[in-house]
Amino acid sequence: MPGWLLFLVYLGALLAPVALAVLQGIPPRSLWDELATGAGLLATAILLVEFPLSGRFRVISRRIGMDVTMRWHQLLGRVALVLALIHPFLYRAERNPAYPWDTTRQLTLSWQPETILPGAMAWFLLPVLVGLALSRSAPGKRYEKWRLGHGLTALAVAGFAIWHALAAGRYSADPALAALWLGLGGIAVLSLLRVYLFAPLARLRRPWRVTRIGRVAERTWEMVLTPEGHDGLRYEAGQFAWLQVGRSPFSVNDNPFSIASAPSEGPEIRFVIKELGDFTRSLGTIAAGTRAYLDAPFGHLTLSGQTAPGIALIAGGVGIAPMLGLLRELRAQGDPRPVTLLYGNRAASQIVDGEELAAMEQAGRLRLVHVLSEPPEGWQGEVGMVDRRILEKVFDDSAQKDWVFVLCGPPAMLDSVRRDLVAMGVPPRQILSEAFVYS
């Protein structure tokens, strides 16, 4: 399904409650009352459709990218919060039981405890949910506890919101709109079941084993996994996986890492992982033979369908991982196109697989440009950051504007490099990037 069609489906899901309310032909209330109702309808719809935007559905993230999926998830969550918070304060109608002659409740609001209490619970819990999302990267925050708390709170908010809509909603009393709420609620529940039950059951039948793990650069490790009792994983170079090591596949403690190997290399999967926190701090304690599980593949940082005359890979730090997979696959396939790798780090000790990259360059398959912000004495490569000056120096041929540019690294670097490339005349459609940002 193309990205534009996904957007239309999503937009249709958000607007469907409002459309069904309008089509009922009920006499409208005052402008403020209708605005209040519209805010509630949209907030509830956004909240329920947020579940498939969790990033774990390949049909979505594969088309538009995990980083774009998560940014939409975060942005729309905040929109839902604003709409929900203002929803009760916009009403102007009387808060009384319906008059006998007011069969469509045009003049009054339902204010009984059984109708208001679930709405109040959703109203109070939604800021907690958004606060949990914003606190994802707080110091000392354990990922697995955050993920479990975020999921359970989201489910509670969704349940209370649907209950409130069905019990108090003037328009939601209509069978069609009530069925839509229950249908969207069912999709939300199925989304959680897919993530926490169905997918783990599938992973349980396809275990992996850690066959090798070792340090390959400063605070950076390479982990090699071998499939156990199955043929391995079908993936494209540049994609990533959610990885669980030494835990049950039903554990909520998994982390996303780019695959550094190439499909053509065989069934083994290689990851390059930097020590940043949570699971990564324990990499040195993982023993060969430890069982692992993969939820994969994800991501759109691939060269599939790219017919550009050349390939530019721009990596910062551990962003080299998917670039290694791409380079290894290009080498295995004998791709004749020119390739330039611009690789930025703080120090030379952080360069991953430097000898392999140098061998690729010597074989004539790669133009390799290292950039260090803290170079050692006698350094022969570029100095500084991967900025406009470096980009113009490395990609000084006007013909290179027709290349495909693949970016991976810290979010701030990705944003600045993308802006610089566009300013240099590279069409945005030829720039691929993906960042793991969840806060």
Number of C-alpha atoms within 10 A of each C-alpha: 9 11 15 11 10 15 13 11 11 16 13 12 18 20 15 17 23 19 12 17 20 13 10 12 9 13 10 13 18 14 12 14 21 15 16 20 22 18 22 24 27 21 24 26 25 24 27 28 21 22 24 19 21 20 22 22 17 16 15 23 21 21 18 19 21 29 20 19 20 21 15 15 21 19 10 18 20 20 14 23 20 15 19 26 17 15 20 17 11 16 20 17 16 13 13 13 14 16 12 8 7 11 9 16 21 18 19 18 19 19 14 13 10 13 17 16 15 21 25 15 16 25 20 14 18 25 19 16 23 18 13 19 19 13 14 18 15 10 8 9 13 15 18 16 11 17 17 14 15 18 16 13 19 22 20 15 25 24 20 19 29 24 21 21 23 21 18 20 19 17 25 22 15 14 11 15 21 18 14 17 23 16 13 20 22 13 16 22 17 16 21 19 13 15 17 16 14 15 16 21 14 14 18 16 13 18 19 26 19 22 16 16 20 14 16 19 19 14 15 21 21 20 20 20 25 22 20 14 10 12 12 18 17 9 17 23 28 29 26 25 20 17 19 22 20 14 15 15 25 18 12 18 21 22 17 16 22 30 28 28 28 26 21 15 12 12 17 19 21 23 23 27 24 22 16 10 13 15 16 15 12 10 20 12 8 15 13 14 14 15 20 23 27 25 21 19 20 28 27 23 26 19 18 10 6 12 11 15 15 18 21 20 22 24 26 22 19 26 24 27 28 29 28 28 27 26 24 22 20 19 16 13 10 10 12 11 14 15 22 19 24 23 25 28 24 17 15 19 15 19 22 24 15 15 10 12 20 14 12 17 17 12 9 11 20 20 17 18 16 18 23 21 15 14 18 11 6 6 12 10 11 19 17 15 18 24 13 16 11 17 17 13 10 17 16 12 9 10 10 19 21 15 21 24 26 24 27 27 22 17 16 9 18 21 13 13 19 19 14 17 21 15 12 16 12 20 15 14 9 16 18 19 22 23 20 16 14 16 13
